[in-house]
Amino acid sequence: MQTPAQLLNAYLDNIQQPAAAAALFAEDGVLELPSLGPNVRAVGPAAIAAFIGGLLKNVPDFRFHDVQLFIETADQAFGEYSVEATVLSTGKLYRQTYAGRLVARDGKITLLREALDTLAASKAFTPD
């Protein structure tokens, strides 16, 4: 059974493969980005895979790097990780550092809540 830190690293490593990343989540697992709005979330592996797939259509080189884990307990991990990739719809470079809190149960992700710099996201994803 994977630890929370192993699950977070596996998710980050598999972001280019939406089905593989989503398979790390429990059936009721949640991926949410509340800094983008209260409804920016996906529940369950199928919805999470679709969410990641949609992102990759617009940002095909989206990959995490500079992963730093700061906290790990028996059921949680917290870390920061960065992205630098071009947004196809705007042609702009998306530079972002995420802070992610992962909660796990029985070797699956039950919650991955990510915070990000909304100004950097807006600048990259909004046409001039």
Rosetta blueprint (number, residue, H / E / L):
1 M L
2 Q L
3 T L
4 P H
5 A H
6 Q H
7 L H
8 L H
9 N H
10 A H
11 Y H
12 L H
13 D H
14 N L
15 I L
16 Q L
17 Q L
18 P H
19 A H
20 A H
21 A H
22 A H
23 A L
24 L L
25 F E
26 A E
27 E E
28 D E
29 G E
30 V E
31 L E
32 E E
33 L L
34 P H
35 S H
36 L H
37 G L
38 P L
39 N L
40 V L
41 R E
42 A E
43 V E
44 G L
45 P H
46 A H
47 A H
48 I H
49 A H
50 A H
51 F H
52 I H
53 G H
54 G H
55 L H
56 L H
57 K H
58 N H
59 V L
60 P L
61 D L
62 F L
63 R L
64 F E
65 H E
66 D E
67 V E
68 Q E
69 L E
70 F E
71 I E
72 E E
73 T L
74 A L
75 D L
76 Q E
77 A E
78 F E
79 G E
80 E E
81 Y E
82 S E
83 V E
84 E E
85 A E
86 T E
87 V L
88 L L
89 S L
90 T L
91 G L
92 K L
93 L E
94 Y E
95 R E
96 Q E
97 T E
98 Y E
99 A E
100 G E
101 R E
102 L E
103 V E
104 A E
105 R E
106 D L
107 G L
108 K E
109 I E
110 T E
111 L E
112 L E
113 R E
114 E E
115 A E
116 L L
117 D L
118 T H
119 L H
120 A H
121 A H
122 S H
123 K H
124 A H
125 F H
126 T L
127 P L
128 D L
